[in-house]
């Protein structure tokens, strides 16, 4: 069934998901706040800054007017930087009349600064439940550049209601874009957010010249940290060995497509964080998420040594090599314990 979908966020991922929706025969309205970018999408059918070389369908229509973009839409897809979610959700709430109740979907990955809240929680706080039909998280291992080329991609639609997740699954599924259902919203969102931290670290290792051994160590122990924090907040441990856990960690922690990896690589090569962020041209979610996760772990008393080390490099200007040495010389521990894993123990 053809649906009207407003995609809120005209960055690389929002544009790539718009292309999938259009490919599936849906009416796509792509919203952004940069008039020049919106003009380029409508007239040139390109989005060169965010998705170089991709040609968009002429049937994808871009808007700067949020009201016009969401008017009578069946679904609203939030694909925005985490820091913009609350502001845009609040504006969306003021525009929804409660008569047409759209499905809400978000495909953003991060934690809100200061509050440390997940994105679905932010949306629920700003948009009254009576104004929307459902809220589903769309997440998993996916580079926008590869989706735009129709490379095979698999991701997860997460909702406590499987029927709602099924709606999103049908909306996006096609021969190159496969969607699985999941009921663990907490695990999917935390896996998506926290893997960006490890990706920054993986990039830094590359920038320093370390090899595959170091990369494997970082990603494996990084996944243990992600799982530990997630389990402490009620996530299903199995989620972290799925698409939005280890899958997303692999794709983000090993590829130059990942802006988090690229930022870490430059930091490893000696570039200053402010310089890296100013020259990236896109939001590097892992930097802000590192601070949020570090503060959350401190608040809850959860041991996350890799996250702490990356935090010190990013926010306390600790030398990367010194941070690595401190990690390597920590007290020796057992790799795993089934009892500890179940409880999210600090001793893992």
C-alpha positions as CSV (number, residue, x, y, z in Angstrom):
1,X,0.0,0.0,0.0
2,X,1.4,3.4,-1.0
3,X,2.1,5.6,2.0
4,X,2.9,9.3,2.4
5,X,6.1,9.6,4.3
6,X,7.7,12.8,5.6
7,X,11.5,12.3,6.1
8,X,12.7,14.9,8.6
9,X,16.3,15.5,8.0
10,X,18.0,15.9,4.6
11,X,21.5,14.6,5.6
12,X,23.1,11.5,4.1
13,X,21.0,8.9,6.0
14,X,17.7,10.8,5.5
15,X,18.4,11.1,1.8
16,X,19.4,7.4,1.4
17,X,16.2,6.3,3.3
18,X,14.1,8.6,1.1
19,X,15.6,6.8,-1.9
20,X,14.6,3.4,-0.5
21,X,11.0,4.6,0.3
22,X,10.7,6.1,-3.2
23,X,12.0,2.9,-4.8
24,X,9.2,1.1,-2.9
25,X,6.6,3.3,-4.5
26,X,5.8,5.6,-1.5
27,X,5.2,9.4,-1.7
28,X,8.3,10.9,-0.2
29,X,8.6,14.4,1.3
30,X,12.1,15.3,2.4
31,X,12.4,18.1,4.9
32,X,15.4,20.2,5.7
33,X,16.2,23.8,6.9
34,X,18.8,24.8,4.3
35,X,17.0,26.6,1.4
36,X,20.0,26.1,-1.0
37,X,20.1,22.4,-0.2
38,X,16.4,21.9,-0.7
39,X,16.5,23.9,-4.0
40,X,19.4,21.6,-5.2
41,X,17.3,18.5,-4.3
42,X,14.2,19.7,-6.2
43,X,16.0,21.2,-9.2
44,X,19.2,19.1,-9.6
45,X,17.9,15.9,-7.9
46,X,21.2,15.7,-6.0
47,X,22.5,16.2,-2.5
48,X,26.2,16.6,-3.2
49,X,27.3,17.7,0.2
50,X,25.8,14.8,2.1
51,X,25.6,12.1,-0.6
52,X,28.1,12.9,-3.4
53,X,27.4,11.2,-6.7
54,X,23.9,10.0,-5.8
55,X,21.1,10.8,-8.3
56,X,17.7,11.2,-6.6
57,X,14.3,10.4,-8.2
58,X,12.4,13.4,-9.4
59,X,9.4,12.1,-7.4
60,X,11.2,12.9,-4.1
61,X,10.1,16.4,-3.2
62,X,12.0,18.5,-0.7
63,X,10.6,21.1,1.7
64,X,11.8,23.8,4.0
65,X,8.2,24.2,5.3
66,X,7.7,21.6,8.1
67,X,3.9,22.0,8.1
68,X,3.7,21.4,4.4
69,X,6.0,18.4,4.7
70,X,4.0,16.6,7.4
71,X,0.5,17.6,6.3
72,X,-1.6,14.4,6.0
73,X,1.4,12.2,6.2
74,X,1.0,8.5,7.1
75,X,4.4,8.3,8.7
76,X,7.0,10.8,10.0
77,X,10.7,9.6,9.8
78,X,13.1,11.5,12.1
79,X,16.6,11.3,10.7
80,X,18.2,14.3,12.6
81,X,21.3,14.9,14.7
82,X,20.4,14.0,18.3
83,X,20.7,17.6,19.5
84,X,18.0,18.6,17.0
85,X,15.4,15.9,17.9
86,X,13.7,17.7,20.9
87,X,13.4,21.0,19.1
88,X,11.9,19.5,15.9
89,X,9.7,17.0,17.8
90,X,8.2,20.0,19.8
91,X,7.5,21.8,16.6
92,X,5.9,18.7,15.0
93,X,3.7,18.3,18.1
94,X,2.4,21.9,17.6
95,X,1.5,21.1,14.0
96,X,-0.2,17.8,14.4
97,X,-4.0,18.2,14.9
98,X,-4.7,14.8,16.4
99,X,-7.0,13.9,13.5
100,X,-4.4,12.4,11.3
101,X,-2.3,10.3,13.6
102,X,0.9,9.3,11.8
103,X,3.3,6.5,12.6
104,X,6.5,8.0,14.1
105,X,9.8,6.4,13.1
106,X,13.3,7.5,14.1
107,X,16.6,6.4,12.5
108,X,18.9,8.7,14.6
109,X,21.7,7.3,16.8
110,X,22.7,9.1,20.0
111,X,22.0,10.1,23.6
112,X,20.8,13.6,24.6
113,X,23.4,15.7,26.3
114,X,22.8,16.4,30.0
115,X,19.6,14.2,30.3
116,X,21.3,11.1,28.7
117,X,17.9,10.1,27.4
118,X,17.3,7.9,24.4
119,X,15.8,9.4,21.3
120,X,12.5,7.6,21.5
121,X,12.1,8.9,25.1
122,X,12.7,12.5,23.9
123,X,10.1,12.1,21.1
124,X,7.5,10.6,23.6
125,X,8.1,13.6,26.0
126,X,7.5,16.2,23.3
127,X,4.7,14.6,21.2
128,X,1.6,13.6,23.1
129,X,0.6,10.0,22.6
130,X,-2.8,10.9,21.3
131,X,-1.3,12.6,18.3
132,X,0.5,9.6,16.8
133,X,-0.3,6.0,16.0
134,X,3.0,4.3,17.0
135,X,6.7,4.9,17.6
136,X,9.3,2.6,16.0
137,X,13.1,2.7,16.0
138,X,14.9,1.9,12.7
139,X,18.6,1.0,13.2
140,X,21.4,-1.3,12.2
141,X,24.6,-1.7,10.2
142,X,24.1,0.7,7.3
143,X,26.2,3.3,5.4
144,X,24.1,5.8,3.5
145,X,26.6,5.7,0.6
146,X,26.1,2.0,0.1
147,X,22.3,2.1,0.5
148,X,22.2,4.8,-2.2
149,X,24.0,2.3,-4.5
150,X,21.5,-0.4,-3.6
151,X,24.1,-2.5,-1.8
152,X,22.6,-5.3,0.3
153,X,21.7,-3.9,3.7
154,X,19.9,-5.5,6.7
155,X,18.6,-3.4,9.7
156,X,16.1,-3.7,12.6
157,X,12.7,-2.1,13.2
158,X,12.2,-2.1,17.0
159,X,9.0,-1.6,18.9
160,X,7.3,-3.1,21.9
161,X,4.4,-3.8,19.6
162,X,5.4,-6.2,16.8
163,X,2.5,-5.1,14.6
164,X,4.0,-1.5,14.7
165,X,7.4,-2.9,13.9
166,X,5.8,-4.9,11.1
167,X,4.4,-1.7,9.5
168,X,7.9,-0.2,9.3
169,X,9.3,-3.5,8.0
170,X,6.8,-3.5,5.1
171,X,7.4,0.1,4.4
172,X,11.1,-0.4,3.8
173,X,11.6,-4.0,2.7
174,X,12.8,-4.7,-0.9
175,X,15.4,-6.9,-2.6
176,X,18.4,-4.9,-1.4
177,X,17.1,-3.5,1.9
178,X,16.0,-6.2,4.4
179,X,14.3,-5.3,7.8
180,X,14.0,-7.5,10.8
181,X,11.6,-6.9,13.8
182,X,12.8,-6.6,17.4
183,X,10.9,-5.8,20.6
184,X,13.9,-4.6,22.6
185,X,13.8,-0.8,22.0
186,X,16.2,-0.1,24.8
187,X,18.9,-2.4,23.5
188,X,18.5,-1.3,19.9
189,X,18.8,2.4,20.8
190,X,21.7,2.0,23.2
191,X,23.6,-0.3,20.8
192,X,23.1,2.2,18.0
193,X,24.3,5.1,20.1
194,X,27.2,3.5,22.0
195,X,28.9,1.8,19.0
196,X,29.8,5.3,17.8
197,X,32.1,5.7,20.8
198,X,34.0,2.6,19.9
199,X,34.2,3.6,16.3
200,X,36.0,6.8,17.3
201,X,38.4,4.6,19.3
202,X,38.9,2.3,16.3
203,X,39.7,5.2,14.1
204,X,42.2,6.5,16.6
205,X,44.0,3.1,16.6
206,X,44.3,3.2,12.8
207,X,45.6,6.8,13.0
208,X,48.3,5.7,15.4
209,X,49.3,2.9,13.1
210,X,48.1,-0.1,15.2
211,X,46.9,-3.2,13.3
212,X,44.2,-5.8,13.3
213,X,45.0,-7.3,16.8
214,X,44.3,-3.9,18.4
215,X,41.2,-3.4,16.4
216,X,39.8,-6.8,17.4
217,X,40.6,-6.1,21.0
218,X,38.9,-2.7,21.0
219,X,35.7,-3.8,19.3
220,X,35.3,-7.0,21.3
221,X,35.9,-5.3,24.7
222,X,33.9,-2.3,23.5
223,X,30.9,-4.6,22.8
224,X,31.2,-5.9,26.4
225,X,30.9,-2.3,27.6
226,X,27.9,-1.6,25.4
227,X,26.2,-4.8,26.6
228,X,27.0,-4.0,30.3
229,X,25.4,-0.6,30.2
230,X,22.5,-1.8,28.1
231,X,21.7,-4.7,30.4
232,X,21.8,-2.4,33.4
233,X,19.0,-0.4,31.8
234,X,16.9,-3.5,31.0
235,X,18.1,-4.4,27.5
236,X,18.0,-8.0,26.3
237,X,21.6,-9.3,26.2
238,X,20.9,-11.1,22.9
239,X,20.3,-7.7,21.1
240,X,23.9,-6.9,21.4
241,X,25.0,-9.9,19.2
242,X,22.4,-8.9,16.6
243,X,22.3,-6.3,13.9
244,X,22.0,-3.2,16.1
245,X,24.8,-4.5,18.4
246,X,27.8,-6.3,16.9
247,X,26.5,-5.7,13.3
248,X,26.4,-1.9,13.7
249,X,29.7,-2.0,15.6
250,X,31.5,-3.8,12.8
251,X,30.2,-1.5,10.0
252,X,30.9,1.7,12.0
253,X,34.2,0.6,13.5
254,X,35.9,-0.6,10.3
255,X,35.0,1.8,7.5
256,X,36.1,5.1,6.1
257,X,32.4,5.7,5.3
258,X,31.9,6.3,9.1
259,X,32.5,9.9,10.1
260,X,33.1,8.6,13.7
261,X,35.9,6.4,12.5
262,X,37.3,9.2,10.3
263,X,37.2,11.6,13.3
264,X,39.1,9.1,15.4
265,X,41.6,8.5,12.7
266,X,42.4,12.2,12.5
267,X,42.7,12.4,16.3
268,X,45.1,9.4,16.3
269,X,47.2,11.3,13.7
270,X,47.5,14.2,16.1
271,X,44.8,16.6,14.9
272,X,43.0,18.7,17.5
273,X,39.3,17.7,18.2
274,X,37.9,21.2,17.4
275,X,39.8,21.2,14.2
276,X,38.5,17.7,13.3
277,X,34.9,18.7,14.1
278,X,35.1,22.0,12.2
279,X,36.4,20.3,9.1
280,X,34.2,17.2,9.1
281,X,31.1,19.0,7.6
282,X,28.7,16.6,9.3
283,X,27.8,15.8,12.9
284,X,30.1,13.3,14.6
285,X,27.6,11.7,17.1
286,X,30.3,9.6,18.8
287,X,31.9,12.7,20.3
288,X,28.8,13.9,22.2
289,X,27.7,10.3,22.9
290,X,31.1,9.6,24.6
291,X,30.4,12.4,27.1
292,X,26.8,11.3,27.7
293,X,27.8,7.6,28.2
294,X,30.7,8.5,30.4
295,X,28.5,10.6,32.7
296,X,25.8,7.9,32.7
297,X,28.3,5.2,33.6
298,X,29.7,7.4,36.4
299,X,26.2,8.1,37.7
300,X,25.2,4.4,37.7
301,X,28.5,3.0,38.9
302,X,29.1,1.0,35.7
303,X,32.6,0.3,34.7
304,X,33.4,1.3,31.1
305,X,37.1,1.7,30.8
306,X,37.3,2.1,27.0
307,X,34.6,4.8,27.1
308,X,36.4,6.5,30.0
309,X,39.7,6.4,28.1
310,X,38.1,7.9,24.9
311,X,36.4,10.5,27.1
312,X,39.7,11.6,28.6
313,X,41.3,11.9,25.1
314,X,38.3,14.0,23.8
315,X,37.5,16.1,26.8
316,X,40.5,16.2,29.0
317,X,43.2,16.3,26.3
318,X,44.9,13.1,27.5
319,X,47.5,11.8,25.0
320,X,46.0,8.9,23.0
321,X,49.0,6.7,23.6
322,X,49.0,7.3,27.3
323,X,45.3,6.4,27.4
324,X,46.0,3.2,25.6
325,X,48.8,2.3,28.0
326,X,46.6,2.9,31.0
327,X,44.0,0.5,29.5
328,X,46.5,-2.2,28.8
329,X,47.9,-2.0,32.4
330,X,44.6,-2.3,34.2
331,X,44.3,-5.1,36.8
332,X,43.9,-8.5,35.1
333,X,40.4,-9.9,35.0
334,X,38.4,-12.9,33.8
335,X,37.1,-12.4,30.3
336,X,33.5,-13.4,31.1
337,X,31.1,-14.9,33.6
338,X,27.6,-16.0,32.8
339,X,26.4,-14.7,36.2
340,X,28.1,-11.3,35.7
341,X,26.8,-10.9,32.1
342,X,23.2,-11.5,33.2
343,X,23.5,-8.9,36.0
344,X,25.5,-6.4,34.0
345,X,28.3,-6.7,36.6
346,X,31.0,-4.2,36.9
347,X,33.7,-6.9,36.9
348,X,33.3,-7.9,33.3
